Amino acid sequence: MCLNNQTKPYEIKRGESTALLDHWIQNLNNQFAHGHGMNMGDLKKNLQQIMQDFAAVPIKKVSKVHVGIVGEIFVKYAAFANNNLEDFLAEQDCEVNLPGLMNFILFMLEHRPDDLKLYGGGPAASIASSVSKFLFRYVSKMQHAITEAFQPYPQFLAPTEFSHVHELVNGVIGYGAKMGEGWLLTGEMLELAESGFENIVCAQPFGCLPNHIVGKGMIRKVKQVNPKANIVPIDYDPSATKVNQENRIKLMLAVARENMNQS
């Protein structure tokens, strides 16, 4: 999705990037079904070929508004939960950056050691912490392999590694804020703004209290760190109409285009 989102808005032949995405989803599904593609060697081989394929798609770079998406984990990724937010932004002629799931996995794995450090615990907590640390190191190694695959292709923006997002929130929000998406959501807003995606949609269910704290509640702090940040929180709930949601996003995009024209 990372490569597709960076290629699709600029492709010369419409639909080529999406077709390539579908091809690789099917390819990887077939590999996994037959017990392949899961070790580090297969991962690096697949990454190299995926990068080559997307780099070969003919594109024409034009100026577009860059928009990042953060939010509650389900609403952030599920199209039927966010009223097809990615498609809507594409229709508004934007390039979309949707941070991947790997940082959330690492965020969850980091909980056990943090809980042990912050609150203590018995032998069972120590064992769980050790298992989490092992898995954390393994997934981190996979993530590093992904970012390394981007190095020969400077035209693509590599996903930000968990360690850097972890550093960004230092002094902004406490690492003990772990309910829901916790400090990671704040970190993703900071990371997106740092990467040139200052325009951000923060998607959340109306009644998700943790998200309102670490998302909507941290917008002012994020803007203090990065004054260019242009963030709009959007509640996705049966009582909220799609028209109102889209109008609020369009207002954010109007500000984004005005800022882009002035720069």
C-alpha positions as CSV (number, residue, x, y, z in Angstrom):
1,M,0.0,0.0,0.0
2,C,2.9,2.4,0.7
3,L,4.2,2.1,-2.8
4,N,0.8,2.1,-4.4
5,N,-0.2,5.3,-2.6
6,Q,3.0,7.0,-3.9
7,T,2.6,5.7,-7.4
8,K,-1.1,5.8,-8.1
9,P,-1.7,9.6,-8.0
10,Y,1.0,10.1,-10.7
11,E,0.7,7.1,-13.0
12,I,0.4,7.8,-16.7
13,K,-1.7,4.7,-17.4
14,R,-4.6,4.7,-15.1
15,G,-5.1,1.5,-13.1
16,E,-1.5,0.2,-13.6
17,S,-0.4,0.7,-10.0
18,T,-3.6,-1.0,-8.5
19,A,-3.2,-3.9,-10.9
20,L,0.4,-4.3,-9.7
21,L,-0.8,-4.2,-6.1
22,D,-3.4,-6.9,-6.7
23,H,-0.8,-9.0,-8.5
24,W,1.5,-8.9,-5.5
25,I,-1.2,-9.6,-3.0
26,Q,-2.2,-12.7,-4.9
27,N,1.5,-13.7,-5.3
28,L,2.2,-13.4,-1.6
29,N,-1.0,-15.2,-0.7
30,N,0.1,-18.1,-2.8
31,Q,3.6,-18.1,-1.3
32,F,2.2,-18.1,2.2
33,A,-0.3,-20.9,1.4
34,H,2.5,-23.1,0.4
35,G,4.7,-22.3,3.4
36,H,7.0,-19.9,1.6
37,G,7.8,-16.2,1.8
38,M,8.0,-16.0,5.6
39,N,11.7,-16.3,6.3
40,M,14.1,-13.3,6.0
41,G,15.6,-14.5,2.8
42,D,12.3,-14.7,1.0
43,L,11.2,-11.4,2.5
44,K,14.2,-9.6,1.1
45,K,13.8,-11.3,-2.3
46,N,10.1,-10.3,-2.5
47,L,10.8,-6.7,-1.3
48,Q,13.5,-6.3,-4.0
49,Q,11.1,-7.5,-6.8
50,I,8.2,-5.4,-5.5
51,M,10.4,-2.2,-5.4
52,Q,11.6,-2.9,-9.0
53,D,8.1,-3.4,-10.2
54,F,6.6,-0.2,-8.7
55,A,9.7,1.8,-9.8
56,A,9.1,0.6,-13.4
57,V,5.5,2.1,-13.5
58,P,5.7,5.2,-15.7
59,I,4.6,8.3,-13.8
60,K,4.3,12.1,-14.2
61,K,5.1,14.1,-11.1
62,V,2.8,17.0,-10.5
63,S,2.1,19.1,-7.4
64,K,-0.5,17.5,-5.2
65,V,-1.7,18.0,-1.6
66,H,-0.1,15.5,0.7
67,V,-2.5,14.1,3.3
68,G,-1.8,11.6,6.1
69,I,-4.3,9.4,7.9
70,V,-4.1,8.5,11.6
71,G,-6.7,7.3,14.1
72,E,-8.3,4.4,15.9
73,I,-6.9,1.2,14.4
74,F,-10.2,-0.1,12.9
75,V,-11.5,3.2,11.5
76,K,-8.1,4.0,10.2
77,Y,-7.8,1.0,7.9
78,A,-11.3,-0.3,7.2
79,A,-12.9,1.5,4.2
80,F,-16.4,0.7,5.3
81,A,-15.7,2.2,8.7
82,N,-14.3,5.5,7.4
83,N,-16.6,5.9,4.4
84,N,-13.9,5.1,1.9
85,L,-11.6,7.9,3.2
86,E,-8.7,7.0,1.0
87,D,-10.8,6.9,-2.2
88,F,-12.4,10.2,-1.2
89,L,-9.0,11.8,-0.8
90,A,-7.8,10.4,-4.1
91,E,-10.9,11.9,-5.8
92,Q,-9.8,15.3,-4.2
93,D,-6.5,14.9,-6.1
94,C,-4.4,14.2,-3.0
95,E,-1.4,11.9,-2.3
96,V,-2.3,9.8,0.7
97,N,0.1,8.5,3.4
98,L,-1.4,5.8,5.5
99,P,1.2,4.6,8.1
100,G,1.4,0.8,8.1
101,L,0.4,-1.7,10.7
102,M,3.9,-2.8,11.7
103,N,4.5,0.1,14.1
104,F,1.3,-0.8,15.8
105,I,2.5,-4.4,16.2
106,L,5.8,-3.2,17.7
107,F,3.9,-0.7,19.9
108,M,1.8,-3.6,21.3
109,L,4.9,-5.8,21.8
110,E,6.6,-3.0,23.8
111,H,3.7,-3.0,26.3
112,R,4.8,-5.9,28.4
113,P,8.4,-4.7,29.1
114,D,7.0,-1.2,29.8
115,D,4.3,-2.5,32.1
116,L,7.0,-4.5,34.0
117,K,9.2,-1.4,34.3
118,L,6.4,1.0,35.3
119,Y,4.2,-1.2,37.5
120,G,6.3,-4.3,38.4
121,G,5.1,-7.8,38.4
122,G,5.7,-11.5,39.3
123,P,7.4,-14.3,37.5
124,A,4.6,-14.6,34.9
125,A,5.0,-11.0,34.0
126,S,8.8,-11.4,33.6
127,I,8.3,-14.4,31.3
128,A,5.7,-12.5,29.2
129,S,8.1,-9.5,29.0
130,S,11.0,-11.7,27.8
131,V,8.8,-13.3,25.1
132,S,7.6,-9.8,24.0
133,K,11.2,-8.6,23.8
134,F,12.2,-11.5,21.6
135,L,9.2,-10.9,19.2
136,F,10.0,-7.2,19.2
137,R,13.5,-7.8,18.1
138,Y,12.4,-10.1,15.3
139,V,9.6,-7.8,14.0
140,S,12.1,-4.9,14.2
141,K,14.5,-6.8,12.0
142,M,11.7,-7.3,9.5
143,Q,10.9,-3.7,9.5
144,H,14.5,-2.7,9.0
145,A,14.7,-5.0,6.0
146,I,11.7,-3.1,4.5
147,T,13.3,0.3,5.0
148,E,16.6,-1.0,3.6
149,A,14.8,-2.1,0.4
150,F,13.8,1.5,-0.2
151,Q,17.4,2.8,-0.2
152,P,18.1,2.3,-3.9
153,Y,14.9,4.1,-4.8
154,P,15.0,7.7,-3.5
155,Q,11.9,8.6,-5.4
156,F,9.9,6.6,-2.8
157,L,9.4,7.7,0.9
158,A,10.2,4.7,3.1
159,P,8.0,3.9,6.1
160,T,9.3,5.4,9.3
161,E,10.8,2.9,11.7
162,F,9.3,2.4,15.1
163,S,12.5,3.6,16.9
164,H,12.2,7.0,15.3
165,V,8.5,7.4,16.1
166,H,9.4,6.5,19.6
167,E,12.0,9.3,19.7
168,L,9.6,11.9,18.3
169,V,7.1,11.6,21.2
170,N,9.8,12.1,23.8
171,G,8.8,15.2,25.8
172,V,5.4,15.4,24.0
173,I,3.4,12.6,25.6
174,G,4.3,10.0,28.2
175,Y,5.2,6.4,27.2
176,G,2.7,5.3,29.8
177,A,-0.1,6.5,27.6
178,K,-0.9,3.0,26.1
179,M,-4.6,2.7,26.0
180,G,-6.0,2.3,22.5
181,E,-3.3,3.5,20.0
182,G,-1.7,5.4,22.9
183,W,1.4,7.6,22.3
184,L,1.9,5.9,18.9
185,L,-1.0,7.9,17.4
186,T,0.5,11.2,18.5
187,G,3.9,9.9,17.2
188,E,2.4,9.2,13.8
189,M,1.0,12.7,13.6
190,L,4.5,14.1,14.4
191,E,6.1,11.7,11.9
192,L,3.7,12.6,9.1
193,A,4.3,16.3,9.6
194,E,8.0,15.8,9.7
195,S,7.8,13.7,6.4
196,G,6.0,16.5,4.5
197,F,2.4,15.3,5.1
198,E,1.4,18.2,7.4
199,N,-2.2,17.8,6.4
200,I,-3.7,15.0,8.6
201,V,-7.1,13.4,9.0
202,C,-7.5,12.0,12.5
203,A,-10.2,9.3,12.2
204,Q,-12.0,8.1,15.3
205,P,-15.3,6.5,16.5
206,F,-17.3,9.1,18.4
207,G,-17.2,7.2,21.7
208,C,-13.5,6.1,21.7
209,L,-12.2,8.0,24.7
210,P,-8.5,6.9,24.4
211,N,-8.4,8.2,20.8
212,H,-10.0,11.5,21.8
213,I,-7.2,11.9,24.3
214,V,-4.1,10.8,22.3
215,G,-5.5,12.0,19.0
216,K,-7.8,15.0,19.2
217,G,-6.5,16.0,22.6
218,M,-2.9,16.2,21.3
219,I,-3.5,18.3,18.2
220,R,-2.6,21.5,19.9
221,K,0.7,20.0,21.2
222,V,1.6,18.6,17.8
223,K,1.0,22.1,16.3
224,Q,3.4,23.6,18.9
225,V,6.1,21.1,17.7
226,N,5.3,21.6,14.0
227,P,3.4,24.9,13.4
228,K,2.7,23.8,9.8
229,A,0.5,20.9,10.9
230,N,-3.0,21.1,9.5
231,I,-5.0,18.5,11.4
232,V,-8.8,17.8,11.3
233,P,-10.4,15.2,13.7
234,I,-13.3,13.4,12.1
235,D,-15.8,11.3,14.1
236,Y,-17.1,8.2,12.3
237,D,-20.3,7.2,13.9
238,P,-23.9,6.3,12.7
239,S,-25.1,9.6,13.9
240,A,-22.5,11.5,11.8
241,T,-23.5,12.2,8.2
242,K,-21.0,11.5,5.4
243,V,-21.7,14.9,4.0
244,N,-20.6,16.7,7.2
245,Q,-17.5,14.5,7.4
246,E,-16.5,15.2,3.8
247,N,-17.2,18.9,4.2
248,R,-14.8,19.2,7.2
249,I,-12.1,17.4,5.2
250,K,-12.7,19.7,2.2
251,L,-12.2,22.7,4.5
252,M,-8.9,21.2,5.7
253,L,-7.9,20.6,2.1
254,A,-8.7,24.2,1.2
255,V,-6.3,25.4,3.9
256,A,-3.8,22.9,2.6
257,R,-4.0,24.2,-1.0
258,E,-3.7,27.8,0.2
259,N,-0.6,26.9,2.2
260,M,0.8,25.1,-0.8
261,N,0.3,28.0,-3.1
262,Q,2.0,30.4,-0.7
263,S,5.1,28.2,-0.3
